[in-house]
Amino acid sequence: MFLARIYVTLRPTVNDPQGLTIKGALHSLGFGEVESVRAGKYMEVRVEAKDQKAAEKQVGEMCSKLLANPVIEEYRFEIDAVD
């Protein structure tokens, strides 16, 4: 069993209105030193696989087919064996 921690973020060239809203809210709360905010998604997926390489292949396919929109988003993931 493997645990994948998946991070999905907008590509740097894509406008991030949610990030801008968060930045504005932080400024209004007194955190004026915040320069920028980029919002994204975090997911944890448990995968049954024979080894780390097979788990990485499965998670990569999940990300490219469903979990991330490759036109506007980038993704990365970490995989650890769990009991």
C-alpha positions in Angstrom: 0.0 0.0 0.0 1.3 3.4 -0.9 0.2 7.0 0.0 0.4 9.6 -2.7 0.4 13.2 -1.7 -0.6 15.2 -4.8 -0.2 18.9 -5.3 -2.0 20.7 -8.1 -1.3 24.3 -8.9 -2.1 26.7 -11.7 0.6 27.3 -14.3 2.5 30.5 -13.6 1.1 32.1 -16.7 -2.5 31.5 -15.6 -4.4 34.2 -13.7 -5.3 33.2 -10.2 -8.4 35.1 -9.0 -8.7 33.0 -5.8 -5.0 33.7 -4.9 -5.7 37.5 -5.5 -8.7 37.3 -3.2 -6.7 35.5 -0.5 -3.9 38.1 -0.8 -6.4 41.0 -0.4 -8.0 39.3 2.7 -4.5 38.8 4.2 -3.7 42.5 3.6 -7.0 43.5 5.3 -6.1 41.4 8.3 -2.8 43.2 8.7 -0.5 40.9 6.7 0.7 43.6 4.3 4.0 42.0 3.7 2.4 39.2 1.7 3.6 39.7 -1.9 1.5 37.1 -3.7 -0.6 34.0 -3.2 -1.2 31.1 -5.6 -4.0 28.8 -4.6 -4.1 25.1 -5.5 -5.3 21.7 -4.5 -3.9 19.0 -2.2 -5.0 15.4 -2.3 -4.0 12.2 -0.6 -4.7 9.0 -2.5 -4.0 5.5 -1.1 -2.9 3.1 -3.9 -2.5 -0.6 -3.9 0.5 -1.4 -6.1 3.2 -4.1 -6.3 6.1 -1.6 -5.9 6.9 2.1 -5.8 7.5 2.4 -9.5 4.0 0.9 -10.3 2.4 3.3 -7.7 4.2 6.3 -9.4 2.9 5.2 -12.8 -0.7 4.8 -11.5 -0.7 8.2 -9.8 0.9 9.9 -12.8 -1.9 8.6 -15.0 -4.5 9.7 -12.4 -3.1 13.2 -12.4 -2.9 13.5 -16.2 -6.3 12.0 -16.9 -8.5 13.5 -14.1 -6.9 15.2 -11.1 -5.2 18.0 -13.0 -6.1 20.0 -16.1 -2.9 19.9 -18.1 -3.9 22.9 -20.1 -3.9 25.3 -17.1 -2.5 23.2 -14.2 0.8 21.6 -13.1 1.1 18.7 -10.7 3.7 17.0 -8.6 3.4 14.1 -6.1 5.2 12.3 -3.4 4.7 8.6 -2.7 5.5 6.7 0.5 4.9 3.1 1.5 2.4 2.8 4.3 1.2 -0.2 6.4 
